[in-house]
Amino acid sequence: MKGSNKGTLKRILEFIKPYGHYLVLGFIFAIISISCTLYTPVLIGEGVDFIVSKENVDFQGIISVIIRLGIVIAVTAVSQWLMGLCTNKVTYYTVRDIRTKVFKHLENVPLKFIDSKQHGEILSREITDVDKISDGLLMGFTQLFSGVITIVGTIGFMLSINLTITVIVVIITPLSLFAASFIARHTYNMFKLQSETTGEMTSLVEEMISNQKVVKAFGYEKEAYARFEEINSRLQKHGLMATFYSSITNPVTRFVNGIVYAAVGITGALLAIKGHISIGQLSAFLSYANQYTKPFNEISGVVAEFQSALASAKRVFDILDEEPETPDAQNAVQLTEVDGSVVLKDVEFSYNPDVELIRDLNLSVKPGQRIAIVGPTGSGKTTIINLLMRFYDVDAGDIIVSGHPIKEVKRDSLRSMYGMVLQDTWLKTDTIRENIAYGKPDATFEEIVEAAKAAHAHSFIERLPHGYDTQVSEQGENISEGEKQLLCIARVMLIKPPMLILDEATSSIDTRTEIYIQKAFSKMMEGRTSFIVAHRLSTIREADCILVMNQGRIIEQGTHNELLQKGGFYAKLYNSQFET
């Protein structure tokens, strides 16, 4: 675990390195600030001696002290502000870079990583854990600069006053540091468990809120609450233990520091009685002893925050350590146009090596053909779409588009050749206009309207309060599911890709609207190779070829009429949808 902490810390320092000049400046301003702070007790001690001197009170000397004290306070304030500015810049620039790198990396990881993780868990790492890194770094830098300089500076000033008392302080005080260090070694695991459980909580809450209608419809509230309570109980337990272990440090350091202060007071009083030091020097010494112990008092908070930051950083770096998609080959082809021919040759694929899915899949699609893919749930329909788009790479065999094996083609150029409409609709938080232009940001308003009309979305858009400038959220609360689907279809209508993928594209649309959409699709699919995944078999009657899949294999293929005449699996599947 110790080695893991060192590795994590080293990686954090790599992110900090570009902003090292801010650290240097922060350290310089810290030296100035602490030096002025430590010089203050000297001035106060002088003032005390001017008051309690054997002769009359030296008002001239007191005024001189007050002027110098004012200058010192002003310099201290400015230096502290500049130190805070520098440490803040280092912290927030570093955290910005970490968050940016994580976000970019998430765009490059294989889809299987996203599919295998709860989305709330990923959100927790990207947002919550990175924020904890920020808090730990900010406190760490501030306390590191001020603490180290304070300790070194106070020792120097105390030595200039009296060696004996300084030795007493230096010997006793580090005991608190050793105690804090011992306790801190046991806090990391607790903070790690706390961060992991927080991720579970975020995931559950995100899941429940996003699917609240389903929760209520199925009366799942009690079960959801029970899951919440179980995770919340674990979070409370881990949080309490982490807080308990980290909080022990502070009482220990304060106890040791109380001993230091008492030892300084007693020893200093005895020396003052004997005339070895003045009352003003004793006053300054007590102030120094208090300042010397302050960094040790604050170490518990620093250690706890830093341990939490390390635990969170480990979770964040786990994402960065995830292997990205296999990079495009150096000589990968940049597709600029395709004729629409697609060949699947001896394709094999499975999400889990222990569970077979796609086996010996062969298919030849001619340019402009409409290929429908049907079959029971889990038969591999959507998997074929994932392979065509190269969201997943095949385990064996080849997929060839326009004579190019897709492994030898740049992913971006391959995916740009497809227009995709999915069953699960998604809208970004923006206007209707911007959502339709998602795949073509430079589209003119006329082009957007034309696409909306083709998708039969124009009429309902016009009825909205602000038409095409109406704001919609990611969840699209102010429009229906069917209307969201129409907007997603309009996106594809706008970019006019050479090939189409329609994965249950009309599943959320009413029967009347579906008729119009099918007509729009028919027009759009003219001359374009199209892959249509459908459960409603009535929507694919006009397909040039229907592939019937079961357990990862094509068991039947042909036109709608041909398959009905065979009276096989497809015929039974089709007839079952119309049985009463």
NUKOL-118473 format. One record per atom (N, C-alpha, C): y, z, x; residue in one letter. Coordinates in steps of 0.02 Angstrom, whole numbers, plus 50000, padded with zeros to 5 digits. Layout:
residues N
YZXa ...
***
This chain:
residues 580
499405000050042m 500005000050000m 500625000050043m 500595003850098k 501155004150144k 501304997150172k 500754993650191g 500834986850217g 501134982150165g 500914983150101s 501174979150046s 501924980250038s 502144986550042n 502854988150037n 503254984850093n 502984985050153k 503324981950210k 503394974450199k 502854971350175g 502864964150162g 503374962450109g 503404966450056t 503884965350002t 504594966050027t 504714971450066l 505374972650094l 505594966950140l 505124964450179k 505274958850224k 505494952750186k 505174951450129r 505344945550089r 506034946450056r 506194952650036i 506854953950008i 507384952650061i 507254954950123l 507724953950178l 507844946550193l 507334942450182e 507414935150192e 507924932350143e 507924934950082f 508414932750032f 509114935450049f 509144941250081i 509784944350099i 510104940850160i 509684938150204k 509914935550269k 510514930850264k 510534926050217p 511124921450215p 511784925050203p 511764931150179y 512374934850163y 512464940750210y 512184940050271g 512234945350321g 512944946950341g 513394941850338h 514094943150357h 514424948150310h 514234947950246y 514494952950200y 514234959850217y 513614960250240l 513334966650261l 513714969450321l 513874965050369v 514244967250428v 514934969850408v 515274966050364l 515934968250341l 515884974850302l 515374975350260g 515274981550223g 515154987450268g 514784986350322f 514654991650371f 515294993750407f 515704988850424i 516344990350458i 516794994450413i 516854992250350f 517274995950303f 516995002950289f 516325003450291a 516015010050282a 516195014650340a 516195011950401i 516385015950459i 517105018450452i 517555013950431i 518255015850422i 518325021250368i 517985020050312s 518025024750256s 517755031550274s 517165031750304i 516845038150322i 517245041650377i 517495037750425s 517895040750479s 518505044350450s 518835040950403c 519415044050371c 519215050250331c 518645049650296t 518395055350257t 518245061250302t 517935059950359l 517755065250405l 518365068150443l 518885064150448y 519495066550481y 519885071250434y 519765070550369t 520115074650320t 520015082150331t 519405084650341p 519315091850354p 519695094350415p 519765090050466v 520145091950526v 520875093350507v 521155088750466l 521845089650444l 521915095850400l 521425096850356i 521445102750312i 521385109150355i 520955108950405g 520885114650450g 521535116250486g 521875111050509e 522525111950542e 523015115150494e 523005112650432g 523465115550382g 523325122850369g 522675124550366v 522485131650356v 522735135950414v 522655133450475d 522875137250533d 523635137950534d 523995132950509f 524725133450505f 524935138950455f 524515140150406i 524675145150355i 524475152150376i 523895152850408v 523635159550425v 523775161450497v 524245157850530s 524415159550599s 524745166350602s 524735169250662k 524995176050670k 525755176150659k 526095170850676e 526805170350664e 526935168150592e 527545165850580n 527735163450515n 527385156850499n 527365155350435v 527065149050413v 527455143150442v 527085138350471d 527395132450502d 527455126850449d 528025126850413f 528125121850360f 528175114850388f 528485114050447q 528545107550478q 527855104650493q 527415109050519g 526735106850533g 526355105050470g 526465108950417i 526125107550353i 526345100750325i 526995099250328i 527255092850304i 526945087050343i 526885087850409s 526565082750451s 525845081650431s 525495087050416v 524795086550394v 524755082950327v 525205084550281i 525195081350214i 525315073850220i 525785071750263i 525925064550272i 525315060950299i 525015063850353r 524425060850382r 523845060750332r 523805066050293l 523265066550243l 523345060950190l 523965059650169g 524095054350121g 523895047450147g 524065046150211i 523885039750243i 523125039050246i 522795044350267v 522065044350273v 521735042950206v 521975046250153i 521695045350086i 521785038150062i 522375035150075a 522505028250056a 522035023450092a 521965024350157v 521505020150196v 520795020950172v 520595027050157t 519915028450132t 519785024750067t 520265025050021a 520185021849955a 520105014249962a 520535011150003v 520505003850013v 519855001850046v 519645005750096s 519025004250133s 518425004850088s 518415010050046q 517855010949999q 517815005149950q 518405002949926w 518414997249879w 518144990949912w 518354989549974l 518134983650010l 517384984150026l 517144990150044m 516424991050057m 516024989649994m 516254992249937g 515914990949873g 515914983649855g 516474980249869l 516524973049856l 516004969149896l 515944970849960c 515474967350004c 514744968649984c 514574975049970t 513894976649951t 513714973549883t 514204973349838n 514084970049773n 513944962649781n 514324959349825k 514224952249837k 513524950949865k 513324954949915v 512654954149943v 512114955049889v 512194960349850t 511694961849798t 511644956349747t 512204954449718y 512184949749663y 512044942549686y 512254940749745y 512064934149772y 511314933949785y 511054939349813t 510334939749828t 509924939349764t 510114943249714v 509764943349650v 509824936649615v 510404933549620r 510494926849592r 510004921849622r 509944922149689d 509494917549723d 508764918849704d 508584925249699i 507894926949679i 507754924349609i 508204925749562r 508104923649492r 508084915949488r 508524912549526t 508534905249525t 507884902349552t 507644905349607k 507024902849638k 506434903949592k 506414909749558v 505874911049510v 505894906049453v 506484904749426f 506564900049371f 506334893049391f 506564890749450k 506354884249475k 505604883949487k 505334889449513h 504614889549527h 504214889249463h 504454892549410l 504114892249346l 504084885149318l 504574881049336e 504574874149314e 504064869949353e 503834872549410n 503384868749453n 502674871349455n 502564877149424v 501874879849424v 501454875849375v 500804875649386p 500374872049338p 500424875149269p 500324870949219l 500374873249150l 499864878749135l 499304878649172k 498784883749160k 499044890749175k 499524891449222f 499814897949236f 500214900449176f 500624896149146i 501014898049087i 500554899649029i 500034895549020d 499574896548965d 499164902948972d 499044905049034s 498624910949046s 499014917549044s 499674917249040k 500084923149039k 500434924048972k 500524930348953q 500934931648894q 501664930048911q 501994926548867h 502674924348881h 503144930348890h 503024935648852g 503434941648860g 503364944748929g 502764944248958e 502634946749025e 503044942849076e 503054936249069i 503444932049114i 504194933549107i 504414934349045l 505124936049033l 505304942649065l 504854947449060s 504974954049090s 505074953549165s 504664949449198r 504724948749270r 505364945049290r 505534939949252e 506114935749267e 506774939549256e 506784943949207i 507414947249187i 507414954649206i 506964958549176t 506964965849186t 506824967749258t 506294964849287d 506114966749356d 506644964549406d 506944958849396v 507474956549441v 508084961149436v 508224963649375d 508774968349367d 508634974849405d 508004977049406k 507824983049443k 507914982049518k 507764976049542i 507894974349612i 508634975049627i 509044972549581s 509774972949589s 510004980149595s 509764984449549d 509954991449550d 509744994849615d 509134993349637g 508884996449698g 509264994249760g 509434987849764l 509804985249821l 510514988149823l 510834988249765l 511524990649761l 511574997949783l 511135002049756m 511135009149776m 510915009849848m 510415005949869g 510155006449937g 510685004849989g 511044999149979f 511564997150027f 512125002350030f 512355004449972t 512905009249969t 512725015750005t 512145018449987q 511935024750016q 511745024050089q 511465018250107l 511265017150177l 511875017250222l 512375013250203f 512985012950244f 513325019650249f 513475022450192s 513845028750192s 513435034550220s 512785034550205g 512365040050227g 512285040250303g 512095034650333v 511985034350405v 512625036050443v 513175032950423i 513805034250458i 514035041450448i 513935044150388t 514125051050375t 513735055850419t 513085054850424i 512675059250465i 512885058950539i 512965052850565v 513155052050635v 513865054850647v 514315053250601g 515015055350609g 515095062950605g 514765066050557t 514825073350549t 514545076950610t 513995074350637i 513715077450698i 514225077150754i 514565071350761g 515065070750814g 515645075550805g 515905076050743f 516465080550730f 516255087850737f 515645089550715m 515415096450722m 515315098350795m 515065093750836l 514995095050907l 515665096450940l 516185093050916s 516855094150945s 517125101050929s 516845104250876i 517085110950856i 516655116450887i 515985115950877n 515545121250903n 514835118650910n 514535119450968l 513855117050982l 513325121050946l 513405127650945t 512895132050917t 512765130550843t 513305130450804i 513235129150732i 512955122150720i 513175117250760t 512925110350753t 512175110050762t 511915113450812v 511195113550826v 510815116450766v 511085121850737i 510765124950678i 510715119950621i 511275116350608v 511295111450553v 510795105750565v 510805103050626v 510375097350643v 509635099150639v 509455105250657i 508755107350657i 508485108250586i 508885111550543i 508655113350476i 508665107450427i 509205103550428t 509315098450377t 508765093150372t 508515090350427p 508005085150421p 507375087150384p 507265093750374l 506685095950336l 506695093050265l 507295092350237s 507355089450170s 507155082050170s 507325078550224l 507145071550230l 506395070550234l 506065074850273f 505335074350279f 505005075850212f 505255080850177a 504975082550112a 505065076750063a 505665073750063a 505795068150018a 505355062150035a 505265060950099s 504855055350121s 504125056350099s 503875062350105f 503195063950085f 503085062750011f 503555065049971i 503505064249898i 503565056949878i 504015053349912a 504145046349894a 503545041949902a 503105043649950r 502515039549962r 502045039449902r 502115044549858h 501675045149800h 501995042349736h 502595039749741t 502945037349681t 502845029849669t 502665026049720y 502635018749714y 502145016649659y 501545019449659n 501045017449610n 501285018749539n 501625024449529m 501865026149463m 502395021149439m 502845019349484f 503345014449466f 503045007549454f 502515005949491k 502174999549481k 501854999349412k 501505004749394l 501205005149328l 501735004949273l 502295008149285q 502845008249237q 503105001049226q 503194997249280s 503434990349274s 502934985949237s 502294986749252e 501774982849219e 501744984349144e 501794990749127t 501764992749057t 502394990449020t 502964990449054t 503574987749024t 503494980349007t 503154976749052g 503004969749038g 502574968848976g 502064973248968e 501644973048909e 502054974448846e 502504979348850m 502924981048793m 503374975148774m 503684972048825t 504124966248812t 503734960648778t 503134959448803s 502714954148775s 502544955548702s 502354961648687l 502174963448619l 502764962748572l 503334965448591v 503924965148549v 504134957948537v 504114953848590e 504284946748584e 503804943248536e 503164944948542e 502644942048499e 502754944048426e 502894950348413m 502984952748345m 503614949948313m 504164949748350i 504794947248323i 504754939748309i 504444935948355s 504394928748348s 503944926848289s 503474931048273n 502994929448221n 502994934548164n 503604936848148q 503664942148098q 503404940048029q 503514933648012k 503274931247947k 502514931747942k 502174929847996v 501444930147996v 501214937447993v 501564941748030v 501394948948030v 501434951747959v 501974950247924k 502064952747856k 501584949547807k 501474943047816a 501034939447769a 500324942147770a 500084944147829f 499404946547836f 499364954247838f 499924957547823g 499914964747821g 499714967947887g 499964965147941y 499754967348008y 500224972848035y 500674975347994e 501174980048018e 500864986348049e 500354989148016k 500044995148042k 499694993948109k 499334988348113e 498994986748176e 499504985448232e 500054981948215a 500574980548264a 500884987048288a 501014991648240y 501294998048258y 500825002148301y 500165001648285a 499665005248325a 499655002648397a 499684995948405r 499714992948472r 500344995248509r 500904995248471f 501534997348500f 501495004648524f 501215008948481e 501155015948498e 500715017048559e 500175013248563e 499725014048621e 500065012148686e 500415006348685i 500775004148745i 501355008848760i 501705010948707n 502275015448716n 502055022148744n 501465024448724s 501195030748751s 501045030148825s 500745024548844r 500605023348915r 501255022748955r 501745019248925l 502395018548959l 502725025248967l 502685029448915q 502965036248920q 502625040248974q 501955039748977k 501565043449026k 501735041349098k 501735034649109h 501885032149176h 502605033449195h 503065032649147g 503765033949160g 503895041249176g 503555045649139l 503625052849150l 503365054849219l 502785052149237m 502495053749303m 502935051049359m 503195044949352a 503625042049402a 504265046149410a 504555048249353t 505155052349355t 505015059249385t 504425062049366f 504245068649391f 504185068649467f 503805063849493y 503705063549566y 504365062449603y 504775057949575s 505405056449609s 505905062149603s 505875065849547s 506365071249536s 506225077449577s 505615078149602i 505455083949644i 505875083849708i 506045077949731t 506405077249794t 507075080749793t 507445079949738n 508115082649736n 508135090249742n 507735094049703p 507735101349711p 507555103549782p 507075099949813v 506865101749881v 507445100849930v 507775095049926t 508335093849972t 508905098749960t 509045100349897r 509585105049882r 509415112049907r 508785113949902f 508575120549928f 508685120950003f 508465115750039v 508555115650111v 509305115550129v 509685111650091n 510405111250105n 510765117750091n 510525121450041g 510805128150028g 510695132750086g 510105132250116i 509955136250176i 510425134350233i 510535127850241v 510995125450293v 511695128250284v 511935127850221y 512615130150207y 512685137650220y 512175141350199a 512185148550211a 512165150150285a 511755146550323a 511705147650395a 512365146150430a 512685140750410v 513335138950439v 513855144250423v 513865146550360g 514355151550339g 514275158050377g 513655160450383i 513535166850417i 513675166250491i 513415161050523t 513525160050595t 514255158950610t 514575154750570g 515285153350581g 515715159550572g 515555163750522a 515935169850511a 515885174550571a 515275175150598l 515175179450656l 515565176950717l 515555170250726l 515925167250782l 516685168050773l 516905167450710a 517625168350696a 517845175450710a 517415180250691i 517575187250704i 517645188550778i 517215185350818k 517235186150890k 517785181950923k 518125177750882g 518675173750908g 518475167250942g 517845165150933h 517625158950964h 517875152750927h 517975153450861i 518265148050821i 518785150950775i 519255146850754s 519775149050707s 519535148550636s 519915151450589i 519755151050518i 519775143750494i 520275140050519g 520325133050500g 519735128950524g 519485130350584q 518895126950610q 518275128650570q 518215135050549l 517655137050507l 517685133350439l 518295132850413s 518385129150350s 518175121850358s 518375118850414a 518185111850427a 517435111250436a 517135116150470f 516415116050483f 516005116450418f 516235120850372l 515895121450308l 515945114850269l 516515111650274s 516605105150241s 516135099850272s 516085099850338y 515645095250372y 514905096450355y 514725102850352a 514035104550334a 513865101850265a 514345102450219n 514255099950151n 514195092250151n 514625088850190q 514595081650194q 513965079250229q 513735082950279y 513145081150316y 512525081450272y 512505086450228t 511925087150184t 511945082450124t 512535079850108k 512605075550049k 512125069650050k 512085065750106p 511605060150106p 510895062250092p 510695068150116f 510025070650103f 509935072650030f 510475075250000n 510445076849929n 510345070649886n 510665065249906e 510635059049867e 510015054849880e 509625056849929i 509055052749949i 508535052149893i 508465057249851s 507975056949797s 508115051149750s 508765050549730g 508955045049686g 508855038349720g 509035037949784v 508965031749821v 508235029749827v 507815034649847v 507105033349856v 506775031249791v 506925034749736a 506635033149671a 506835026049650a 507475024549656e 507725017949636e 507425012549681e 507375014149746f 507105009249793f 506365007949782f 505985013249767q 505285012449752q 505185008249689q 505595009449639s 505575005549578s 505744998149592s 506244997149635a 506434990349654a 505874986749691a 505534990349736l 504974987349773l 504404985349726l 504254989949678a 503724988449630a 503894982349588a 504524981949567s 504744976149527s 504754969749569s 504974970449633a 504984964649677a 504284961849689a 503794966349694k 503104964149703k 502884959849643k 503054961849583r 502884958049523r 503234951249521r 503864951249543v 504244944949546v 503954940249598v 503794942949657f 503524938749710f 502824936249694f 502464939749650d 501814937249628d 501894930449592d 502444929649556i 502584923149524i 502724917949578i 503144919749627l 503314915049680l 502704913149722l 502214917649724d 501604916349763d 501114911949725d 501244910849661e 500804906549623e 500854899349649e 500284896349660e 500264889649688e 500604884749640e 501084880749665p 501404875749622p 500934869949607p 501164865549563e 500784859449551e 500664855749616e 500094852449620t 499964848449679t 500524843349687t 500884843549743p 501454839049750p 501254831749746p 501724827649724d 501594820449723d 501454817949794d 501004813249799a 500854810249864a 501484806849892a 501534806649959q 502114803749991q 502214796449971q 501664792949961n 501704785949941n 501604785049867n 501734790349828a 501644789949755a 502094784549725a 501834781249674v 502184775649642v 502694778249592v 503284775349593q 503804776949543q 503754771949487q 503494774049430l 503424769549373l 504094768149342l 504264761849335t 504884759949302t 504744756649235t 504154753649230e 503934750649167e 503174750249167e 502884750249107v 502164749749100v 502004744749045v 501394741849049d 501194737248996d 500834740748939d 500674747248950g 500364751148898g 499604751748902g 499294748548952s 498574749148959s 498394755848990s 497884759048962v 497654765648986v 496904765548990v 496624767749047v 495904768049056v 495704775049078v 495234778149043l 494934784349064l 494234782849090l 494104784349153k 493484782449185k 493104788549210k 492534789949179d 492094795549199d 492484802049206d 492914803549159v 493344809449163v 492954815749146v 493034820749188e 492764827349175e 493314832549184e 493314837549140f 493824842749145f 493604848949105f 493794854749131s 493704861049095s 494234865949117s 494474870049069y 494964875249086y 494644880849125y 494014882149108n 493624887349141n 493014884149174n 492944884949239p 492384881649274p 491694883349244p 491644889049211d 491014891249182d 490884888349113d 491394885249084v 491324882549016v 491484875049017v 490994870849004e 491104863649004e 491524861648943e 491944856648953l 492344854148897l 492304846548894l 492684843048937i 492674835748939i 492144833548989i 491684829248967r 491154826849012r 491054819349003r 491044815849059d 490894808649060d 491284804949006d 491934806049004l 492364802848954l 492594796048979l 492444790948942n 492644784148959n 493014780948900n 493564777748916l 493974774748863l 494414769248894l 494464763748859s 494894758248881s 495374756448824s 496014757348836v 496534756148786v 496944750048806v 496974745148761k 497364739148775k 498104740348758k 498554736648788p 499264737448774p 499414736648700p 499804741248674g 500014740848604g 499534743748554g 498944746048576q 498454748748529q 498664755748505q 498454757148443r 498554763748414r 497884767348414r 497844772548455i 497224776248463i 497294782948428i 496894784148378a 496874790648344a 496304794748372a 496434801148380i 495934805848407i 495814811248356i 495214811848331v 495054816748280v 494434820748303v 494324826148268g 493754830348283g 493894837548266g 493374841648264p 493474848748247p 493874852448300p 494114858348283t 494484862448330t 494064863948392t 494394863148451g 494044864448513g 493634858648539g 493704852848507s 493304847148528s 493594843648589s 494234844948605g 494544841948664g 495104837148650g 495344836948588k 495864832148569k 496504833248608k 496774839248603t 497404840848637t 497304840748713t 496704842148736t 496564841948807t 496674834948835t 496464829948798i 496574823048820i 497314821648828i 497724824148782i 498444823248787i 498714826648850i 498474832648864n 498684836248924n 498504832348987n 497934829048986l 497714825149044l 498114818749051l 498264815448994l 498664809248996l 499364810649024l 499654816349006m 500324818149029m 500304821449098m 499704822549123r 499594825849186r 499884832949188r 499844836249130f 499984843449130f 499414847149166f 498834844249161y 498244846449199y 497964840349235y 497674841549294d 497334836149330d 496594836249315d 496294830449311v 495574829949297v 495174832949354v 494594835749337d 494144838349388d 493764832849423d 493624827449386a 493274821749414a 493454815549373a 493364809649404g 493534803549370g 494264801549380g 494484796549343d 495164793949350d 495464792249282d 496114793049278i 496504790349222i 496984785249251i 496944779149225i 497324773549253i 497814770949201i 498454770649219v 498984768049175v 499284761849207v 499224756249171s 499494749849196s 499244748249266s 498614749749278g 498304748149343g 498424753349397g 498784758749382h 498934763949431h 498564770449414h 498124772949458p 497844779649447p 498404784749445p 498414788949393i 498994793249384i 499064798449439i 498534799849477k 498604804349535k 499024801149590k 499104794549588e 499504790949637e 500194789149610e 500364792149554v 501004790749521v 501424797049519v 502074796449527k 502514802349522k 502504804949451k 502404811549445r 502334814649380r 502924813149334r 503534813949361d 504124813049319d 504154805949290d 503994801049332s 504014794149308s 503464792849257s 502874795949267l 502324795149219l 502524798049151l 502784804149151r 502964807549089r 503544804149053r 503974800749092s 504534797249061s 504314791149022s 503694788949034m 503424783148999m 503164784848929m 503094791448916y 502844793748852y 503404796848810y 503384795648746g 503774799348698g 503304803948662g 503464810348658m 502984815348634m 503264819348575m 502894819648521v 503064823748464v 502484828448452v 502614835048455l 502094840048451l 502094843448383l 501534846748369q 501484850648308q 501974856548309q 502014859848366d 502474865548374d 503174862848392d 503624863348346t 504294860748357t 504704865548400t 505174862848436w 505614866948477w 506314863948477w 506804868248463l 507504866348466l 507864870948514l 508324868148552k 508734872348595k 509334874848555k 509614880448576t 510204883248543t 510804878948558t 510964874448512d 511504869648522d 511624865948456d 512014860748457t 512154856848397t 511564852148382t 511564849748320i 511074844748299i 511124838548344i 511734836548358r 511864830648400r 511534831448469r 511634837248501e 511364838348568e 510604839048567e 510324841548513n 509604842148508n 509274835348502n 509574830848465i 509294824048459i 509354820348526i 509914821548562a 510034818148626a 509714821848684a 509234826148671y 508924830248723y 508624825948779y 508294820448761g 507984816148811g 508434810648836g 509034809948807k 509514804848827k 510214807648819k 510424811948865p 511064815448858p 511674810848853p 511634804748880d 512194800148879d 512204795648818d 511794797148769a 511754792948709a 512414793248670a 512604787748641t 513214787448600t 513064790548532t 513594792348497f 513504795248431f 513174790348383f 513344783948391e 513044778748349e 512294778348360e 512084778948423e 511364778848438e 511004784848409e 511334790648412i 511044796748384i 510954796148309i 511464793548275v 511434792648202v 510884787648184v 510824782248223e 510314777148211e 509614780248216e 509514784448268a 508864787748277a 508724792548220a 509234796248198a 509144800848142a 508964797248078a 509284791548066k 509124787448007k 508414784948010k 508204782748070a 507514780248078a 507004785648065a 507184791848081a 506734797548071a 506824800748002a 507254797747960h 507404800247894h 507694807347896h 508084808647948a 508404815147956a 509154814847939a 509434808947935h 510154808147927h 510404811447863h 510034810547808s 510274813047743s 510334820647743s 509844824247768f 509894831547768f 510404834047819f 510494830347875i 510994832247924i 511694831747893i 511814826547855e 512464825547822e 512614831147773e 512104834247745r 512204839647696r 512354846347730r 512244846847795l 512374853047831l 513134854247836l 513344860647843p 514064862247843p 514484858147891p 514244856847951h 514624853148001h 514264846848024h 513804844447983g 513464838247998g 513104838448065g 513224833548107y 512904833048172y 513154838348221y 513704841648205d 513974846948248d 513764853848225d 513294854248178t 513034860648155t 512624863848210t 512744870248221q 512384873948272q 511704876148244q 511184875248285v 510524877848268v 510274882048326v 509864886948310s 509594891248363s 508904888848383s 508624892048433e 507964890348456e 507444890648400e 507524895648357q 507054896548302q 507224892248242q 507834889348242g 508034884948188g 508054888348120g 508334894448117e 508314898348055e 508674894947997e 509194891048012n 509594888047958n 509334881347933n 508754879147959i 508434873047934i 507694874347926i 507364870247884s 506654871247870s 506214868647927s 505574870347925e 505104868047975e 505054860447974e 505034857747913g 505004850447907g 505614847047937g 506204849947925e 506824847047953e 506834847648029e 506564853148056k 506504853848129k 506064848348157k 505514846848122q 505064841648145q 505404834848144q 505814833648092l 506184827348088l 506654826548148l 506974831848168l 507424831548225l 507034830048289l 506434832948296c 506014831548354c 505784824348355c 505644821648296i 505454814548291i 506044810148309i 506644812148287a 507254808248303a 507364807948378a 507194813148415r 507254813148488r 506874807248518r 506264806448494v 505844801148520v 506104794348497v 506334794048436m 506614787848410m 507204785548454m 507574790248481l 508164788748521l 507984785748589l 507484788548623i 507324786348691i 506894780048692i 506544778548636k 506144772448630k 505684771348691k 505224775748701p 504774775248760p 504254769748750p 503964767248805p 503454761948799p 502794764448771p 502654771048776m 502044773848748m 502204780148709m 501784781748660l 501914787348615l 501314792048614l 501464798448606i 500954803648594i 501184807648534i 500794807548481l 500964811148420l 500414816248406l 500554822448420d 500064827848412d 500224831648348d 499884829848295e 500024832848229e 500764832448213e 501064826648224a 501784825948220a 502064826748149a 501654825948098t 501904826548030t 501614832547993t 501344837348031s 500994842948000s 501444847347958s 502094847647975s 502544852147939s 502984848547888s 502814842447872i 503224838447829i 502884837447762i 503274837747709d 502984836847643d 502734829647634d 502304828847583t 501964822447574t 502454816647564t 502984817847524r 503464812447511r 503824810447575r 504054815347613t 504394813847676t 503904810647726t 503274812847724e 502774810147770e 502694802647761e 502744800247699i 502684793047686i 503224789247723i 503844791847720y 504404788647755y 504304788947830y 504074794647853i 503974795547925i 503434790847950i 502894790047912q 502364785647932q 502614778447938q 503054776547892k 503364769947896k 503794769347959k 504174774647974a 504594774648034a 504154774248097a 503614778148096f 503154778048153f 502844771048162f 502654768048106s 502344761448110s 502814756448143s 503444756848124k 503944752448155k 504034754048229k 504064760448244m 504164762548313m 503564760948357m 502964761248329m 502354760048368m 502204752648379m 502584748248347e 502474741148357e 502564739248430e 502034736448461g 502074734448531g 502014740248580g 501914746348556r 501864752248599r 501164755348594r 500874756848651t 500244760548651t 500374767548625t 499964769648576s 500084776048544s 499444780048540s 499494786448554f 498944791148546f 499134796148492f 498704796448440i 498864800448382i 498314805648372i 498484811948379v 498024817348364v 498164819748293v 497664819848251a 497784821548181a 497204825348152a 497364830048108h 496854833348067h 496844830247997h 497434828247972r 497464824747909r 497264817447921r 496654815847905l 496384809247921l 496704803647881l 497034805447827s 497374800247786s 497944797047824s 498194800347877t 498764797747914t 498574792747968t 497934791747980i 497724787448035i 497304781448013i 497334779847950r 496934774247925r 497104767647959r 497734766947978e 497954760548007e 497864760248083e 497554765248112a 497444765248184a 496984759648205a 497124756648263d 496704751248289d 496014753848309d 496004760048332c 495374763148352c 495414770648341c 494894773348311i 494854780548299i 494304783348344i 494484788248385l 494004791548427l 493804798148393l 493164798948383v 492904805048353v 492604809248408v 492894815048419m 492684819348474m 492334825548449m 491844827748488n 491494833948474n 491214836648539n 491384842948554q 491144846148615q 491314842248678q 491934839448679g 492174836148739g 491934829048749g 491594826148701r 491334819348708r 491534815048648r 491594808548660i 491714803748606i 491044802148575i 490944804348514i 490294803248480i 490314797148434i 490924795148414e 491004789148373e 491674785948389e 491704779348380q 492344776048386q 492324769448348q 492914767748321g 492974761648281g 493574762248235g 493654757348191t 494194757648142t 494004762348086t 494474763748042h 494354768247986h 493784765747942h 493804759347924n 493284756547880n 492614756347914n 492614754547979e 491974754148015e 491634760948018e 492024766148030l 491744772948035l 491504775447967l 491864773647914l 491634775647847l 490964772247830l 490904765947849q 490284762247835q 489694765147872q 489814767847932k 489274770847971k 488994777047937k 489424780447899g 489204786447864g 489024792247910g 489334792347969g 489184797548018g 489654803548014g 489804806348072f 490204812448077f 490904811448047f 491214805648063y 491894804348038y 491894803847962y 491404800247935a 491374799347862a 491314806147827a 490894810547854k 490824817147824k 491474821047830k 491804820547889l 492434824047900l 492974821547853l 493004814947844y 493514811847801y 493394813747728y 492774813047706n 492614814347635n 492714821747618n 492604826147668s 492674833347655s 493384835247638s 493874831347661q 494574832847648q 494784831047577q 494364827247542f 494534825147474f 494054827947422f 493594832247446e 493134835447400e 493494841047363e 493354841847301t 493664847147261t 493154852447244t 
***
